[in-house]
Amino acid sequence: MLEQELKNRTYVKGSYQWKRWIPRVARLLVSAGASLFLILYIDWDNFFTYLAEANLIYAGGAFLVVHLCIWISGWKWYILCRDEQGIGFFQYLKWYYIGFFFNNFLPGSLGGDGARIYYASKQIGAPKAAASVAVERVFAGIAMFVVMTVGLLSVNRSGSFLVEIGLVFALCLLAYNLLFNYRFTLFMKKRFGKKVQSFYDVLANYKRARLLLELICFSLAFQLAFVWVTDLLYRSLGVSIPFFVQLGFVSLISALTMIPVSINGIGIREGTYAYLFTLVGVDESVSVAVSLLFFGLVLAATSVGGILYLLERGERSHEEKVTT
């Protein structure tokens, strides 16, 4: 009997591990398939010509604006937690850099949130960390919807993008209600009890008009800075595109890459850049070059997070040795 039970446990464990690998392999295949399509589709002679003639001043400016985006994001998170145990802005910025670093290797573009919650929870508690990250992301989504709507309507007023606008609006509305709707909150507390009680108690503290207004303003500032990066990269390749057009397209691309169907949006991002910007007459090779440059700049900027992650691990290992 004991031998049979051990065999059953081994089988269940093996089956569980296998199921965990299925979505990872699927995301890898999606990224690989999309990338292969682009490799076969894009005129690579034009691609390398544009890169060789890139204006490094604009590219350098884009790199600095990437850091500006991270600082704005860190400040958004800080204003939700600034009364917690006297932890300063730069600590939250440090955790945000680490989170952005992990985004480079995890599904979608939200994978690094888990890393932020993990590190912050050690000092401010898991409910506060999870709730603050959730609220910050929801308001980032609302700001993205506003910017995307303004941009897409300026591109085509005939309603061609109404489905995309409606879908993003529905997702933002759903996310907001999951966090702040009284009936849903009451249902979750009754259903899960103490497991979610602390989480929703923290959320209740965020229902202050001044705080939420401040949060939406900085979220809008982040979206504008994020689009500015793309604008500078297009300019570095000698292409000028109306900023309102980029507001719509870049925000829509951001929404699509959040869907965890690929590794950090690789392939999906480049394909949507190539497709959307052809609608305003931009060569696919230019857009793919901009997308890859964008990815490269983000990877370089967030490498700071990798260094901070190693330092954090070193500090933690030292503390554990001291305590033991």
C-alpha positions as a printed NumPy array, in Angstrom:
array([[  0.   ,   0.   ,   0.   ],
       [  2.772,   2.411,   0.957],
       [  4.66 ,   1.683,  -2.268],
       [  1.538,   2.288,  -4.333],
       [  0.859,   5.576,  -2.548],
       [  4.412,   6.758,  -3.225],
       [  4.006,   5.886,  -6.899],
       [  0.736,   7.832,  -7.055],
       [  2.36 ,  10.881,  -5.428],
       [  5.269,  10.712,  -7.855],
       [  2.843,  10.508, -10.776],
       [  0.788,  13.481,  -9.531],
       [  3.933,  15.542,  -8.935],
       [  5.288,  14.697, -12.393],
       [  1.955,  15.538, -13.985],
       [  1.866,  18.881, -12.153],
       [  5.394,  19.789, -13.303],
       [  4.449,  18.936, -16.878],
       [  1.366,  21.16 , -16.744],
       [  3.504,  24.021, -15.459],
       [  5.77 ,  23.754, -18.489],
       [  2.933,  23.79 , -21.066],
       [  2.167,  27.557, -20.876],
       [  5.882,  28.385, -20.822],
       [  6.528,  26.381, -23.973],
       [  3.426,  27.9  , -25.592],
       [  4.665,  31.449, -24.899],
       [  8.095,  30.549, -26.244],
       [  6.52 ,  29.167, -29.429],
       [  4.391,  32.307, -29.887],
       [  7.447,  34.555, -29.563],
       [  9.511,  32.305, -31.824],
       [  6.748,  32.064, -34.443],
       [  6.138,  35.814, -34.544],
       [  9.882,  36.491, -34.713],
       [ 10.353,  33.965, -37.533],
       [  7.562,  35.599, -39.507],
       [  9.241,  38.987, -39.146],
       [ 12.623,  37.551, -40.158],
       [ 11.111,  36.286, -43.404],
       [  8.898,  39.319, -44.01 ],
       [ 11.108,  42.333, -43.254],
       [ 13.516,  43.89 , -45.75 ],
       [ 16.679,  43.54 , -43.672],
       [ 18.833,  45.608, -46.038],
       [ 16.63 ,  48.631, -45.27 ],
       [ 16.616,  47.659, -41.602],
       [ 20.41 ,  47.787, -41.253],
       [ 20.64 ,  50.923, -43.401],
       [ 18.309,  52.782, -41.029],
       [ 20.227,  51.54 , -37.988],
       [ 23.581,  52.562, -39.457],
       [ 22.309,  56.097, -40.069],
       [ 20.615,  56.487, -36.681],
       [ 21.042,  59.814, -34.884],
       [ 22.732,  58.95 , -31.581],
       [ 21.617,  62.189, -29.913],
       [ 17.946,  61.251, -30.289],
       [ 18.724,  57.655, -29.259],
       [ 20.589,  58.885, -26.173],
       [ 17.648,  61.121, -25.303],
       [ 15.327,  58.118, -25.594],
       [ 17.551,  56.187, -23.171],
       [ 17.283,  58.985, -20.597],
       [ 13.495,  59.129, -21.012],
       [ 13.308,  55.368, -20.324],
       [ 14.876,  56.107, -16.927],
       [ 12.413,  58.989, -16.489],
       [  9.561,  56.509, -17.016],
       [ 10.96 ,  54.241, -14.31 ],
       [ 11.353,  57.163, -11.879],
       [  7.759,  58.28 , -12.506],
       [  6.593,  54.701, -11.913],
       [  8.58 ,  54.53 ,  -8.699],
       [  7.042,  57.783,  -7.501],
       [  3.509,  56.523,  -8.296],
       [  4.124,  53.513,  -6.092],
       [  5.74 ,  55.627,  -3.39 ],
       [  2.765,  57.975,  -3.002],
       [  0.608,  54.947,  -2.212],
       [  2.996,  53.766,   0.512],
       [  4.765,  56.913,   1.709],
       [  3.228,  56.821,   5.184],
       [  4.424,  53.258,   5.748],
       [  7.235,  52.873,   8.305],
       [  9.155,  55.894,   7.024],
       [ 10.528,  54.094,   3.953],
       [ 11.885,  56.641,   1.49 ],
       [ 11.249,  57.087,  -2.227],
       [ 14.608,  55.642,  -3.305],
       [ 13.858,  52.313,  -1.65 ],
       [ 10.666,  51.98 ,  -3.687],
       [ 12.579,  53.09 ,  -6.791],
       [ 15.136,  50.368,  -6.096],
       [ 12.394,  47.725,  -5.906],
       [ 10.855,  49.112,  -9.085],
       [ 14.137,  48.783, -10.974],
       [ 14.359,  45.162,  -9.797],
       [ 10.783,  44.569, -10.98 ],
       [ 11.516,  46.07 , -14.401],
       [ 14.593,  43.836, -14.632],
       [ 12.479,  40.712, -14.094],
       [  9.974,  41.952, -16.695],
       [ 12.609,  41.191, -19.319],
       [ 12.344,  37.456, -18.688],
       [  8.758,  36.882, -17.557],
       [  5.427,  36.564, -19.459],
       [  3.736,  39.731, -20.675],
       [  4.964,  43.046, -19.311],
       [  3.672,  42.69 , -15.744],
       [  5.77 ,  39.754, -14.557],
       [  8.073,  41.96 , -12.49 ],
       [  5.202,  42.995, -10.217],
       [  5.647,  39.739,  -8.316],
       [  9.26 ,  40.654,  -7.571],
       [  8.212,  44.09 ,  -6.31 ],
       [  5.573,  42.592,  -4.042],
       [  8.044,  40.016,  -2.736],
       [ 10.684,  42.563,  -1.703],
       [  8.283,  45.214,  -0.441],
       [  6.263,  42.716,   1.607],
       [  9.314,  42.047,   3.785],
       [  9.172,  45.629,   5.082],
       [  5.592,  46.836,   4.675],
       [  3.69 ,  43.531,   4.796],
       [  2.184,  41.42 ,   2.035],
       [ -1.331,  43.015,   2.05 ],
       [  0.072,  46.554,   1.716],
       [  2.57 ,  45.515,  -0.96 ],
       [  0.02 ,  43.605,  -3.048],
       [ -2.707,  46.248,  -2.708],
       [ -0.411,  49.159,  -3.592],
       [  0.937,  47.382,  -6.691],
       [ -2.597,  46.425,  -7.78 ],
       [ -3.936,  49.976,  -7.404],
       [ -0.931,  51.465,  -9.171],
       [ -1.396,  49.072, -12.11 ],
       [ -5.121,  49.74 , -12.383],
       [ -4.604,  53.498, -12.572],
       [ -1.798,  52.974, -15.07 ],
       [ -4.325,  51.057, -17.166],
       [ -6.901,  53.833, -16.856],
       [ -4.332,  56.429, -17.962],
       [ -3.309,  54.18 , -20.843],
       [ -6.965,  53.918, -21.924],
       [ -7.381,  57.705, -21.877],
       [ -4.204,  58.301, -23.89 ],
       [ -4.999,  55.483, -26.321],
       [ -8.531,  56.749, -26.921],
       [ -7.37 ,  60.297, -27.666],
       [ -4.657,  58.994, -29.977],
       [ -6.71 ,  56.429, -31.9  ],
       [ -9.61 ,  58.809, -32.458],
       [ -7.17 ,  61.342, -33.875],
       [ -5.849,  58.712, -36.31 ],
       [ -9.204,  57.673, -37.698],
       [-12.497,  59.256, -36.716],
       [-14.562,  56.738, -38.657],
       [-14.562,  54.325, -35.737],
       [-12.072,  51.761, -37.069],
       [-10.555,  51.272, -33.608],
       [-13.757,  51.234, -31.567],
       [-13.415,  47.515, -30.813],
       [ -9.917,  47.972, -29.399],
       [-10.987,  51.028, -27.396],
       [-14.036,  49.208, -26.051],
       [-11.998,  46.155, -25.05 ],
       [ -9.392,  48.157, -23.127],
       [-12.143,  50.221, -21.474],
       [-13.927,  47.043, -20.383],
       [-10.725,  45.625, -18.893],
       [-10.015,  48.865, -16.991],
       [-13.581,  49.006, -15.707],
       [-13.427,  45.375, -14.613],
       [-10.106,  45.866, -12.823],
       [-11.342,  48.999, -11.047],
       [-14.498,  47.239,  -9.837],
       [-12.547,  44.204,  -8.663],
       [-10.624,  46.519,  -6.35 ],
       [-13.109,  49.183,  -5.285],
       [-16.679,  47.942,  -5.885],
       [-18.384,  47.571,  -2.502],
       [-20.514,  44.554,  -3.444],
       [-17.6  ,  42.667,  -4.942],
       [-15.415,  43.512,  -1.947],
       [-18.121,  42.212,   0.392],
       [-18.454,  39.013,  -1.656],
       [-14.688,  38.379,  -1.581],
       [-14.526,  38.908,   2.179],
       [-17.392,  36.474,   2.763],
       [-15.984,  33.932,   0.324],
       [-12.342,  33.943,   1.416],
       [-12.522,  35.479,   4.889],
       [ -9.241,  36.435,   6.542],
       [ -7.234,  35.528,   3.435],
       [ -8.346,  38.726,   1.683],
       [ -9.565,  40.825,   4.615],
       [ -6.242,  42.61 ,   5.12 ],
       [ -5.861,  43.218,   1.381],
       [ -9.239,  44.96 ,   1.063],
       [ -8.728,  46.858,   4.311],
       [ -5.627,  48.425,   2.741],
       [ -7.575,  49.241,  -0.436],
       [-10.17 ,  51.096,   1.622],
       [ -7.464,  53.539,   2.722],
       [ -6.845,  54.524,  -0.91 ],
       [-10.349,  55.878,  -1.458],
       [ -9.23 ,  59.484,  -1.058],
       [ -9.895,  61.91 ,  -3.899],
       [ -6.616,  63.804,  -3.574],
       [ -4.522,  60.632,  -3.566],
       [ -6.334,  59.125,  -6.571],
       [ -6.102,  62.419,  -8.488],
       [ -2.366,  62.565,  -7.817],
       [ -2.026,  58.969,  -8.929],
       [ -3.895,  59.483, -12.217],
       [ -1.87 ,  62.612, -13.011],
       [  1.446,  60.798, -12.616],
       [  0.044,  57.831, -14.535],
       [ -0.773,  60.14 , -17.448],
       [  2.712,  61.644, -17.205],
       [  4.189,  58.143, -17.443],
       [  2.145,  57.321, -20.558],
       [  3.237,  60.529, -22.284],
       [  6.899,  59.879, -21.397],
       [  6.574,  56.287, -22.604],
       [  5.308,  57.456, -25.993],
       [  8.02 ,  60.111, -26.075],
       [ 10.614,  57.311, -26.106],
       [  9.123,  55.958, -29.336],
       [  8.919,  59.438, -30.841],
       [ 12.623,  60.026, -30.169],
       [ 13.558,  56.659, -31.67 ],
       [ 11.6  ,  57.333, -34.856],
       [ 13.281,  60.723, -35.082],
       [ 16.666,  59.048, -34.625],
       [ 15.916,  57.084, -37.811],
       [ 14.827,  60.21 , -39.68 ],
       [ 11.071,  59.598, -39.473],
       [  8.635,  62.162, -38.065],
       [  5.185,  60.967, -37.012],
       [  2.438,  63.113, -35.44 ],
       [  2.604,  62.675, -31.669],
       [ -1.136,  62.051, -31.355],
       [ -0.825,  59.125, -33.747],
       [  1.872,  57.645, -31.56 ],
       [ -0.269,  58.143, -28.458],
       [ -2.846,  55.785, -29.931],
       [ -0.567,  53.186, -31.46 ],
       [  2.047,  52.892, -28.7  ],
       [ -0.627,  52.67 , -25.981],
       [ -2.432,  49.946, -27.922],
       [  0.838,  48.036, -28.356],
       [  1.488,  48.361, -24.609],
       [ -1.935,  46.877, -23.876],
       [ -1.302,  43.952, -26.225],
       [  2.117,  43.141, -24.773],
       [  0.605,  42.923, -21.288],
       [ -1.219,  39.771, -22.392],
       [  1.001,  36.883, -21.202],
       [  1.074,  34.948, -24.49 ],
       [  4.763,  35.551, -25.234],
       [  8.071,  36.142, -23.453],
       [  8.094,  39.859, -22.565],
       [  6.042,  40.613, -25.689],
       [  8.892,  39.564, -28.012],
       [  7.587,  39.103, -31.532],
       [  4.144,  40.473, -30.658],
       [  5.541,  43.953, -30.049],
       [  7.598,  44.024, -33.252],
       [  4.714,  42.693, -35.341],
       [  2.218,  45.235, -34.031],
       [  4.698,  48.075, -34.506],
       [  5.233,  46.969, -38.108],
       [  1.507,  46.619, -38.828],
       [  0.084,  49.676, -37.083],
       [  2.578,  52.239, -38.31 ],
       [  2.187,  51.109, -41.929],
       [ -1.315,  52.609, -41.608],
       [  0.332,  56.038, -41.553],
       [  2.858,  55.252, -44.271],
       [  5.883,  54.115, -42.243],
       [  8.04 ,  51.341, -43.709],
       [  7.88 ,  48.067, -41.758],
       [ 11.668,  47.918, -41.501],
       [ 11.728,  51.267, -39.706],
       [  9.08 ,  50.219, -37.2  ],
       [ 10.767,  46.901, -36.449],
       [ 14.058,  48.771, -35.953],
       [ 12.332,  51.176, -33.54 ],
       [ 10.746,  48.288, -31.647],
       [ 14.064,  46.454, -31.279],
       [ 15.854,  49.661, -30.29 ],
       [ 13.147,  50.268, -27.709],
       [ 13.617,  46.757, -26.337],
       [ 17.39 ,  47.219, -26.272],
       [ 17.172,  50.538, -24.428],
       [ 14.781,  49.097, -21.844],
       [ 17.05 ,  46.087, -21.393],
       [ 20.064,  48.369, -20.888],
       [ 18.214,  50.721, -18.518],
       [ 16.722,  47.927, -16.432],
       [ 20.092,  46.192, -16.112],
       [ 20.438,  48.569, -13.162],
       [ 17.725,  46.444, -11.57 ],
       [ 19.846,  43.334, -12.099],
       [ 22.733,  44.937, -10.229],
       [ 20.411,  46.046,  -7.427],
       [ 18.945,  42.537,  -7.277],
       [ 22.405,  41.022,  -6.768],
       [ 23.198,  43.586,  -4.08 ],
       [ 19.867,  42.849,  -2.383],
       [ 20.633,  39.136,  -2.365],
       [ 24.098,  39.804,  -0.983],
       [ 22.704,  41.944,   1.836],
       [ 20.088,  39.317,   2.668],
       [ 22.672,  36.526,   2.741],
       [ 24.88 ,  38.605,   5.044],
       [ 21.963,  39.285,   7.422],
       [ 21.09 ,  35.58 ,   7.533],
       [ 24.689,  34.694,   8.405],
       [ 24.734,  37.307,  11.169],
       [ 21.462,  36.083,  12.693],
       [ 22.631,  32.467,  12.635]])
